[in-house]
C-alpha cells in the first residue's frame, strides 16, 4: 500500500512510501534537504517499521523538537497502525 504523510515542523512537507506488512520501501521526501533525505531513504529502504523507529525516532534538527528522520519514524508507525487496525 502506498502511503503519504504530511510532516510537522520540518523543511520537508510530505513523506511518501510503500508499506507491505511491516516493510517500508520507495521512500520519497517532498522538500527538505535533498541530498540528506535521499541518503536516508536509500539507507532504510527495506527496513521494518520497528527498525526504522529504533534508529530514527527522537532525532531532532537544530532547535526543533523533531526532524525529517523523526517524522519518517512517526509516519511508518502511523501507516502500520492504519493497515493493521482490528
C-alpha positions as CSV (number, residue, x, y, z in Angstrom):
1,X,0.0,0.0,0.0
2,X,1.3,3.5,-0.9
3,X,1.1,6.0,2.0
4,X,1.5,9.8,2.2
5,X,2.3,11.5,5.4
6,X,2.2,15.3,5.9
7,X,5.1,16.3,8.1
8,X,5.0,18.7,11.1
9,X,7.7,21.3,11.9
10,X,10.2,20.2,9.2
11,X,11.5,21.6,6.0
12,X,10.1,18.7,4.1
13,X,6.3,18.9,3.6
14,X,5.4,15.2,2.9
15,X,6.9,11.8,3.0
16,X,5.6,9.1,0.6
17,X,6.4,5.4,0.8
18,X,5.2,1.9,0.3
19,X,4.3,-0.4,3.2
20,X,4.0,-4.1,2.7
21,X,3.2,-5.9,6.0
22,X,5.8,-4.2,8.2
23,X,8.4,-3.5,5.5
24,X,8.9,0.0,4.1
25,X,10.2,0.8,0.6
26,X,10.2,3.5,-2.1
27,X,10.6,6.4,0.4
28,X,10.4,9.9,-1.0
29,X,10.6,13.1,0.9
30,X,9.0,16.2,-0.7
31,X,11.1,19.3,0.1
32,X,13.8,19.4,2.8
33,X,17.5,18.8,2.4
34,X,17.5,16.9,-0.8
35,X,20.8,15.0,-0.6
36,X,20.5,14.1,3.1
37,X,16.9,12.9,2.7
38,X,17.8,10.8,-0.5
39,X,20.5,9.2,1.6
40,X,18.2,8.4,4.5
41,X,15.6,6.9,2.0
42,X,18.3,4.7,0.5
43,X,19.7,3.6,3.8
44,X,16.4,2.5,5.4
45,X,14.8,1.1,2.2
46,X,13.6,-2.5,3.0
47,X,13.7,-1.9,6.8
48,X,10.8,-2.8,9.1
49,X,8.7,-0.3,10.9
50,X,10.3,-1.4,14.2
51,X,13.9,-1.0,12.9
52,X,13.2,2.5,11.4
53,X,11.6,3.6,14.7
54,X,14.5,2.3,16.8
55,X,17.1,4.1,14.7
56,X,15.3,7.4,13.8
57,X,12.6,8.1,16.4
58,X,13.6,11.1,18.6
59,X,16.1,12.6,16.3
60,X,15.9,16.4,16.3
61,X,17.0,19.1,13.9
62,X,18.5,22.2,15.4
63,X,16.2,23.8,17.9
64,X,13.2,21.9,16.5
65,X,11.7,19.1,18.6
66,X,11.6,16.8,15.6
67,X,13.4,16.2,12.3
68,X,12.6,14.7,8.9
69,X,14.1,11.4,10.2
70,X,11.9,11.5,13.3
71,X,8.9,12.3,11.1
72,X,9.7,9.2,8.9
73,X,9.6,7.1,12.1
74,X,6.3,8.6,13.1
75,X,4.9,8.2,9.6
76,X,5.8,4.5,9.2
77,X,4.3,3.7,12.6
78,X,1.1,5.5,11.7
79,X,0.9,3.7,8.3
80,X,1.5,0.3,10.0
81,X,-1.2,1.0,12.7
82,X,-3.7,2.1,9.9
83,X,-3.1,-1.0,7.9
84,X,-3.2,-3.4,10.9
85,X,-6.2,-1.9,12.8
86,X,-8.5,-4.5,14.2
